[in-house]
């Protein structure tokens, strides 16, 4: 059984966690199957729970977070070094949203707060440059998003496979060992609605939130999380 370490680097509010689980639990629910080919171990980085080294697990995931990768937190350099160690050891690593951005930055790319503002709710990406483990993905994939920062320059050697007019570097891979996605395939539509409602005019202006809530209400069945989950499983097993 493949052991996957989840670096949990963000928290939702307690009431959302009580109802929907932590970001790590959402990712486990997304990726796990009845066959249970994966064993998961979560490291709560914000509570100073770190793996003893990069070889503790066979593969790794970096979760989303409300933080920015450029912020001054003591754990960001530590996790960045771990990402580099994982990469140099040729172990597979997958990152979503903040995780996508931190992997990019740690491996030499560049991340900034986008001039385009917030991306929220449902978003559709064009998918191309697909490696074998993405063979199940359609030419377009729709997922939940919640971000303002973007990867403006992917790392050297990265291939961008997902893009849109709003986000040109929404997902990249490096060989068969690094896979990232700016969106949140692990987010349920109901969770995204609840998250945006809680942050409306608190941390995110309502002019961004309100159209996103309308889109979520009108198109709840358009999310292709299960399709992307299969890609993630195939990536780890490649």
Secondary structure as GFF3:
##gff-version 3
##sequence-region A 1 238
A	DSSP	beta_strand	2	8	.	.	.	ID=ss1
A	DSSP	alpha_helix	14	20	.	.	.	ID=ss2
A	DSSP	alpha_helix	23	31	.	.	.	ID=ss3
A	DSSP	beta_strand	38	44	.	.	.	ID=ss4
A	DSSP	three_ten_helix	45	47	.	.	.	ID=ss5
A	DSSP	beta_strand	59	62	.	.	.	ID=ss6
A	DSSP	alpha_helix	74	88	.	.	.	ID=ss7
A	DSSP	beta_strand	92	96	.	.	.	ID=ss8
A	DSSP	alpha_helix	98	106	.	.	.	ID=ss9
A	DSSP	beta_strand	110	113	.	.	.	ID=ss10
A	DSSP	beta_strand	119	127	.	.	.	ID=ss11
A	DSSP	three_ten_helix	132	134	.	.	.	ID=ss12
A	DSSP	beta_strand	140	147	.	.	.	ID=ss13
A	DSSP	beta_strand	149	153	.	.	.	ID=ss14
A	DSSP	beta_strand	159	163	.	.	.	ID=ss15
A	DSSP	beta_strand	171	174	.	.	.	ID=ss16
A	DSSP	beta_strand	178	181	.	.	.	ID=ss17
A	DSSP	alpha_helix	189	199	.	.	.	ID=ss18
A	DSSP	alpha_helix	206	218	.	.	.	ID=ss19
A	DSSP	three_ten_helix	220	222	.	.	.	ID=ss20
A	DSSP	alpha_helix	225	237	.	.	.	ID=ss21
###
